[in-house]
Amino acid sequence: MTSILTNSSSMTALQALKSASWSLEATQGQVSTGLRISEASHNAAYWSIATTMRSDNMALSTVSDALGLGTARTDTAYTALNSTVGLLSDFSAKVILAKDQPDNRAKIQTELDSLKQQIASIASSATFSGANWLSTEHPDNLAELSVYKTEIVSSFVRSPEGQASIGKTDVNLIRTSLFNAGGGGALQADLRSLGDIGGLRGQVLHEAGISGSQNFGFSGPVTIGDTEAIRFTLTLDEGTHAAGQTFNVVIDKALVIAELGTSDGQIDTASEMQRVLQAALDDIGAPALASASGGRLTIQSQELTGESGSSVALALTETIGGLAAGLENPLPPNVRDSYARADFFFSGPFRIHNDVEFGFEIAVGGNTPARITIDRAMVDAALGTTDGIVGDPAQLAALLDHALGGQGVNAVASGSSVSLVVDDTVHPNAGARSTIALRDVTDNVGILPDFDLMDVDVTASSADLDNYISGLDGMLKKVMTAASELGALKKGLDLHADFAKSLSDSISRGVGQLVDANMDKASTRLTALQTQQQLALQSLQIANANPQSILQLFR
């Protein structure tokens, strides 16, 4: 049907033109921007994700720059330390030469002074972006510090909850500094030496208690008749923690004859009494040993009763006219419940600095040795101080008592000595079974220099070249350790930098997959839409021409 009020064909053509124009505009936007999604209205979820990831990528770019700065600082310090290692090795070699050639020490000192200046110049010039890790300005001695560090950026992290953060790596300047304003650098005198650790260093203690025993004085010949005997009770290994075990011992004429090969039952000497007494003990299975020395008899426990004590107690119940071949005549010492005790002299005060510790092995009662380690925190906790100083025997005893808690050893001071005593409440076995052994006293700092590198003078009359040589070796080890740590840090920063670049590339690819336009597809679609637009225009022209044909009918 044809209408002069409504041109349906024109309306349809116009809608087609609008649709083609809108699609053409969108496709032209993709072609011009390269983005399939450039606004939130295109796809809110993808646009939000892409915007966040682009922000992260910008942060990663900043982190990469910061990593580059940290790497450059590390490289600068690392290169300087490597150069210092070589110069310090030459320095040490010339000091050794000075020891072998005393007549050339003045010339050698000139070379040493030149090396000093080179090393000092390297340390002072190892600066990058205002940071120098080798020549530091802290006013305190580094040995007194627990923390002296700087930070470098090492990573960018976004948690699963969306929280963004920057990862940092600490650089301990206490370990990298060669020269510090307040002292304590690797090439300066080191206050951390423990000396002989108050007398502990070099100690190899191995002590045991003494088996319980009782002495008797032989009182002269005694003859045992046919109806006579020497009878007594013998209690072995009674002690603080044990009731002991009692044996009834009988020495009669038959026993004397059998043991001595006589017929009169007479015991003439302490040696003969020892033989008879041992036979009597063996006959009843009493675990004790009888011995004789001069006119003295001794009964000693073998500590085989199963009791924890170690002692000998004898009570006569029958004698020969009041005599018992000396058993009626007990003499000192009477050894009972002896526990191991190890003593050493306190040699003088010492100080535990931060990051310094010493230790030793201790074994009690034959148990597996335990390694005891003592550091600054333990010293201050044990003594109630804040300076790490162990100043006298009482303080060393208090420190050891604190450190040995749970080992069953008590440390006590007496005069100028310190004693380690087995705690019988923890290790009740007395006598020879009670042992204490201490050995392998070491520290974690080794040989430390007591001089500054810049003060070394091989021409001075007071110069101790052996001390110089050992101290320079300690300095060299500290510089090498610092170089190793910075080398590891440098490698770690390189890995972080590579990872940051790879991560940035991955994020860029991921964002592209979300929002980038397919240019091949977009350009092809653009051509098609342009054609559609032209066709729509022509359709609209044709549709608008139809009413003109109706007008012709009325002319």
HUFEN-V103992 format. One record per pair of residues at least 24 apart in sequence whose ideal C-beta (glycine too) atoms are under 8 Angstrom apart, sorted by the first residue. I is the first residue (numbers start at 1). J is the second residue. D is the distance in Angstrom with one decimal. If there is no record, write none. Layout:
# HUFEN-V103992
i=[I:I]
j=[J:J]
d=[D:D]
This chain:
# HUFEN-V103992
i=[2:2:4:4:7:7:7:7:9:9:9:9:10:10:10:10:12:12:13:13:13:13:13:14:16:16:16:17:17:17:17:17:20:20:20:20:21:23:23:23:24:24:24:24:24:27:27:27:27:28:30:30:31:31:31:31:31:33:34:34:34:35:35:35:36:36:36:36:37:37:38:46:46:47:49:50:50:50:53:53:53:54:56:56:56:56:57:57:57:57:59:59:60:60:60:60:60:61:63:63:63:63:63:64:64:64:64:66:66:67:67:67:67:67:67:67:68:69:69:69:70:70:70:70:70:71:71:71:71:72:72:73:73:73:73:73:74:74:74:74:74:74:75:76:76:76:77:77:77:77:77:78:78:78:78:79:80:80:80:80:80:81:81:81:81:81:81:81:82:83:84:84:84:84:84:84:85:85:85:85:87:87:87:87:88:88:88:88:88:88:88:89:90:91:91:91:91:91:91:92:92:92:92:95:95:95:95:95:95:96:98:98:99:99:99:105:105:106:108:109:109:109:112:112:116:116:116:119:119:119:120:120:123:123:123:133:133:133:133:134:134:134:134:135:135:135:135:136:136:136:136:136:136:137:137:138:138:138:138:139:139:140:140:141:141:141:141:141:142:142:142:142:142:142:142:142:143:143:143:143:143:143:143:144:144:144:144:145:145:145:146:146:148:148:148:149:149:152:154:154:154:155:155:155:156:169:169:169:171:172:174:175:175:175:175:176:176:176:178:186:186:186:186:187:187:187:187:187:188:188:188:189:189:189:189:190:190:190:190:190:191:191:192:192:192:192:192:193:193:193:194:194:194:194:194:194:194:195:195:195:196:197:197:197:197:198:198:198:198:198:198:198:198:199:199:199:199:199:199:200:200:200:200:201:201:202:203:203:203:203:204:204:205:205:205:205:205:205:205:206:206:206:206:206:206:207:207:207:207:207:207:208:208:208:208:208:209:209:209:209:209:209:209:209:209:209:209:210:210:210:210:210:211:211:211:211:211:211:211:211:211:212:212:212:212:212:212:212:212:212:212:212:212:212:212:212:212:213:213:213:213:213:213:213:213:214:214:214:214:214:214:214:214:215:215:215:215:215:215:215:215:216:216:216:216:216:216:216:216:216:217:217:217:217:217:217:218:218:218:218:218:218:218:218:218:218:219:219:219:219:219:219:220:221:221:221:221:222:222:222:222:222:222:223:223:223:223:223:224:224:224:224:224:224:224:224:225:225:225:226:226:228:228:228:229:229:230:230:230:230:230:230:230:231:231:231:232:232:232:232:232:232:232:233:233:233:234:234:234:234:234:234:234:235:235:235:235:235:236:236:236:236:236:236:236:236:237:237:237:237:237:237:237:237:238:238:238:238:238:239:239:239:239:239:239:239:239:239:240:240:240:240:240:241:241:241:241:242:242:242:242:243:244:244:244:244:244:245:245:245:247:247:247:247:248:249:249:249:249:250:251:251:251:251:255:255:255:267:270:270:270:270:270:273:273:273:276:288:296:297:297:301:303:303:303:303:308:308:308:309:309:309:309:310:310:310:310:310:310:310:310:310:310:311:311:311:311:337:337:337:338:338:338:339:339:339:339:339:339:340:340:340:340:340:340:341:341:341:341:341:342:342:342:342:343:343:343:343:344:344:345:345:345:346:346:346:346:346:346:346:349:349:349:349:350:350:351:351:351:351:352:352:352:352:352:353:354:355:356:356:356:357:357:358:358:358:358:359:359:359:360:360:360:360:360:361:361:361:361:362:362:362:362:362:362:362:363:363:363:364:364:364:364:364:364:364:364:365:365:365:365:365:365:365:366:366:369:370:372:372:372:374:374:378:378:393:393:409:446:446:447:447:447:448:449:449]
j=[546:550:547:550:543:544:546:547:539:542:543:546:540:543:544:546:539:543:536:539:540:542:543:540:532:536:539:533:536:537:539:540:529:532:533:536:533:525:529:532:526:529:530:532:533:522:525:526:529:526:517:522:517:519:522:523:526:517:516:517:519:515:516:517:515:516:517:518:514:515:515:514:515:515:514:511:514:515:507:510:511:511:156:158:164:507:504:507:508:511:156:164:156:500:503:504:507:504:153:155:156:166:500:497:500:501:504:152:153:152:153:154:493:496:497:500:497:129:152:153:152:153:154:169:493:490:493:494:497:128:129:128:129:131:133:152:152:171:486:489:490:493:490:126:127:128:126:133:134:176:486:483:486:487:490:126:122:123:125:126:134:134:176:178:479:482:483:486:483:122:119:122:123:134:178:479:476:479:480:483:115:118:119:122:119:187:453:472:475:476:479:476:115:115:116:119:453:456:472:469:472:473:476:456:458:465:468:469:472:469:458:465:465:466:469:458:459:459:458:457:458:459:456:458:453:454:456:178:187:453:179:454:178:179:187:171:173:176:177:176:177:178:179:177:178:179:180:173:177:179:180:181:185:180:181:173:180:181:182:181:182:182:184:180:182:183:184:191:173:174:177:180:182:183:184:185:183:184:190:191:192:353:354:184:191:353:354:174:184:354:354:355:172:173:174:173:174:493:492:493:496:496:499:500:500:489:492:493:489:485:355:478:481:482:485:482:485:486:479:475:478:479:482:452:453:454:475:479:449:452:453:449:450:451:452:445:448:449:450:474:351:353:353:355:356:445:448:445:448:450:350:351:352:356:358:443:445:347:348:350:347:350:358:441:443:346:347:348:349:350:390:396:418:344:345:346:347:348:418:344:358:360:441:441:443:441:344:438:439:441:438:439:342:344:420:436:437:438:439:342:435:436:437:438:439:340:341:342:435:436:437:340:432:434:435:436:310:338:339:340:422:430:431:432:433:434:435:310:335:338:431:432:300:301:302:303:310:335:338:431:432:236:237:239:300:301:303:309:310:311:312:335:336:337:338:430:431:298:299:300:301:312:333:334:335:298:299:312:313:314:330:334:335:296:297:298:330:331:332:333:334:296:297:298:299:326:327:329:330:331:295:296:297:326:329:331:269:270:273:292:295:296:297:325:326:329:323:324:325:326:328:329:323:266:267:268:269:266:267:320:323:324:325:264:265:266:267:320:251:252:253:256:265:266:267:320:253:265:320:253:265:252:253:320:253:318:316:318:319:320:324:325:327:316:317:318:314:315:316:317:318:324:327:314:315:317:281:286:288:299:312:313:314:311:312:313:314:315:286:287:288:301:305:307:311:312:301:303:305:307:308:309:310:311:307:309:311:313:336:307:308:309:310:311:336:337:428:430:309:337:424:428:430:308:309:424:428:307:308:309:428:307:305:307:309:311:313:305:306:307:281:284:285:286:284:280:281:284:286:280:276:277:280:325:279:280:283:325:294:295:296:297:326:297:325:326:325:312:331:326:327:431:429:431:432:433:428:429:430:336:337:430:431:335:336:337:338:429:430:431:432:433:434:335:336:337:430:424:430:431:430:431:434:421:422:424:427:430:434:364:421:422:434:435:436:419:420:421:422:436:419:420:436:438:417:418:419:420:417:418:416:417:418:392:393:396:413:416:417:418:389:390:391:392:389:390:387:388:389:390:376:379:388:389:390:388:388:444:443:444:445:443:444:441:442:443:444:441:442:443:438:439:440:441:442:437:438:439:440:404:407:409:420:436:437:438:435:436:437:407:408:409:422:427:435:436:437:408:422:427:429:433:434:435:433:435:437:407:403:404:407:399:403:402:403:417:418:436:474:477:471:473:474:474:474:475]
d=[7.1:6.6:6.4:6.3:6.2:7.2:7.0:6.5:7.9:7.6:3.7:6.3:6.4:3.9:5.4:7.9:7.9:7.3:6.1:4.0:4.0:7.6:4.6:5.9:7.6:4.4:6.5:6.8:3.7:6.3:7.7:5.8:5.8:4.2:4.4:5.1:6.1:7.8:5.2:7.8:7.1:4.1:6.5:7.8:5.7:5.6:5.1:4.8:5.7:6.5:3.9:4.6:7.2:7.0:5.2:6.3:5.8:7.6:6.4:5.7:7.0:5.4:6.3:5.8:5.7:6.2:4.3:7.3:7.1:4.2:7.3:4.8:6.0:7.1:6.2:4.8:5.1:4.7:5.1:6.4:5.1:6.2:7.2:6.1:7.4:6.2:5.6:4.9:6.4:7.6:5.2:6.9:5.3:5.5:6.2:4.8:7.3:6.8:5.9:6.7:4.4:6.9:5.8:6.4:4.8:6.6:7.2:7.4:3.6:8.0:6.3:6.8:6.0:5.8:4.7:6.4:7.0:6.3:7.5:7.8:3.4:6.1:7.0:7.5:5.7:6.7:4.6:6.8:6.6:5.3:7.4:4.7:6.7:5.3:7.1:6.8:7.5:7.8:5.8:5.5:4.8:6.1:6.4:5.4:7.2:4.3:5.6:4.3:5.9:6.2:5.6:6.5:4.3:6.0:5.6:7.7:5.0:6.7:7.6:3.7:5.6:7.0:7.5:8.0:6.1:5.7:4.1:6.3:5.8:5.4:5.8:5.8:7.2:7.9:6.6:5.5:7.0:5.6:5.9:6.2:5.6:5.7:5.2:7.4:6.9:7.7:7.9:7.1:6.4:5.2:6.1:6.6:6.2:4.8:7.8:7.6:7.5:7.9:6.6:6.8:4.3:6.8:6.5:7.0:6.2:6.3:5.1:5.9:6.3:6.1:4.1:6.3:4.4:7.6:7.2:4.9:4.9:5.7:6.0:6.5:5.5:5.0:6.3:6.8:6.6:5.5:7.6:7.5:7.0:7.0:7.1:7.0:4.6:5.5:7.9:6.5:5.8:4.5:7.1:6.3:6.4:4.7:7.4:7.3:6.7:5.2:7.9:5.5:4.4:7.5:4.6:7.0:7.2:7.5:4.8:7.8:5.7:6.3:5.5:6.1:4.7:4.6:7.9:7.6:5.1:4.4:4.2:6.1:8.0:4.8:6.2:5.3:7.3:7.2:3.0:6.6:7.9:4.6:6.6:4.5:5.0:4.6:7.1:7.4:7.8:6.8:7.1:6.1:7.8:6.4:4.6:7.8:7.2:4.9:5.0:6.0:7.8:7.5:7.5:6.7:5.1:5.7:7.8:7.3:7.2:6.9:7.2:7.6:6.9:7.9:7.6:7.8:7.0:5.4:6.3:4.9:7.5:6.6:7.1:6.0:4.2:5.3:6.4:7.1:4.1:7.7:5.6:7.5:7.9:4.8:7.2:6.1:5.5:5.5:5.5:7.7:4.0:5.6:7.2:7.3:7.7:6.5:4.5:8.0:5.0:5.2:5.9:6.9:4.3:6.9:5.4:8.0:7.3:7.0:5.9:5.2:7.1:7.7:7.3:5.5:5.4:6.0:5.6:6.5:7.1:5.5:5.8:6.7:7.3:5.4:5.9:4.9:7.9:5.2:5.4:5.3:3.9:7.9:7.5:7.0:7.6:6.9:5.1:5.2:8.0:6.8:5.5:6.2:7.6:5.9:7.5:4.9:4.1:6.9:7.4:7.1:6.5:4.3:7.3:7.8:7.4:7.8:4.5:7.9:7.7:4.8:6.1:4.5:7.0:5.5:7.7:5.3:5.4:6.4:4.5:7.8:7.0:3.9:5.0:4.9:7.5:5.8:5.0:6.2:7.4:3.7:7.6:8.0:5.3:4.3:6.5:7.1:5.4:5.5:7.5:6.0:5.6:7.2:7.6:4.3:4.8:7.6:6.8:8.0:7.1:4.4:7.7:7.2:3.9:3.7:5.2:5.3:5.5:7.2:7.2:7.3:5.7:5.6:6.5:4.1:6.9:5.6:7.9:7.6:4.8:7.2:5.4:4.2:7.2:6.2:6.2:5.2:7.8:5.7:7.0:5.2:7.0:4.4:6.9:6.8:7.4:7.2:4.4:7.5:7.6:4.5:5.5:5.6:5.6:6.2:6.2:6.3:7.6:5.5:4.4:5.0:7.3:3.8:6.1:7.5:4.7:7.1:5.9:6.6:4.0:7.9:5.9:7.8:6.7:4.7:6.8:5.2:7.5:6.1:6.5:4.7:7.9:7.2:5.4:5.4:5.1:7.4:4.8:6.5:5.7:4.3:7.7:7.3:7.1:6.2:4.7:5.8:4.3:7.7:7.5:6.0:6.5:6.7:7.8:5.8:7.8:7.3:7.1:5.5:7.8:5.9:7.5:6.5:6.2:6.4:4.7:6.8:6.8:7.3:4.6:3.8:5.4:6.0:4.7:5.9:7.8:7.3:6.3:7.4:4.9:6.5:7.6:5.9:6.9:7.3:7.2:7.4:5.5:7.6:7.7:4.3:7.9:7.8:6.7:6.7:6.0:5.0:5.2:7.4:7.1:6.3:5.7:6.4:4.6:3.8:7.4:4.4:5.8:6.1:7.2:5.2:5.2:6.2:8.0:7.2:6.3:2.2:6.6:5.9:6.9:4.3:7.9:5.5:7.0:5.7:6.2:7.5:7.9:4.9:6.8:6.8:4.1:3.9:4.6:3.8:7.5:7.1:7.3:5.7:6.0:6.9:7.4:4.3:7.7:6.0:7.7:5.5:7.8:4.2:7.1:5.2:6.6:6.4:6.7:6.6:5.9:7.0:5.0:8.0:6.1:6.1:7.5:5.2:7.1:5.4:6.8:5.7:6.9:6.1:4.5:6.4:8.0:6.7:6.9:5.3:7.5:6.8:8.0:5.2:6.4:5.9:4.1:5.0:6.4:7.7:5.7:5.5:8.0:7.8:7.4:6.2:6.5:7.9:4.1:2.8:7.4:7.4:8.0:7.4:4.1:6.2:7.9:7.5:4.5:7.7:6.1:5.8:7.1:6.7:4.5:5.5:7.9:5.8:4.6:7.9:7.5:4.7:4.5:5.2:4.3:5.7:7.1:4.9:7.4:7.4:6.9:4.6:5.2:6.3:5.3:7.2:4.8:7.8:6.6:6.0:5.8:5.2:7.9:7.0:4.0:5.9:7.6:5.5:6.6:5.7:6.4:6.3:4.5:7.1:7.7:5.7:7.2:5.3:4.8:7.3:4.7:4.8:4.2:8.0:7.3:6.3:7.9:8.0:6.8:6.6:5.5:6.8:5.3:6.9:6.7:4.0:7.4:7.6:6.3:7.7:5.8:6.9:5.9:4.5:7.5:7.9:7.1:5.5:4.7:7.0:6.2:6.8:7.9:7.3:6.9:5.1:7.5:7.5:4.6:6.0:5.2:5.8:6.1:5.8:7.0:5.5:7.9:7.3:7.0:4.4:6.3:6.8:6.4:5.9:7.5:6.0:7.4:6.1:5.3:6.6:7.6:6.7:5.2:6.8:6.3:6.6:5.3:6.5:6.5:7.5:7.2:6.7:4.7:5.2:5.3:5.6]
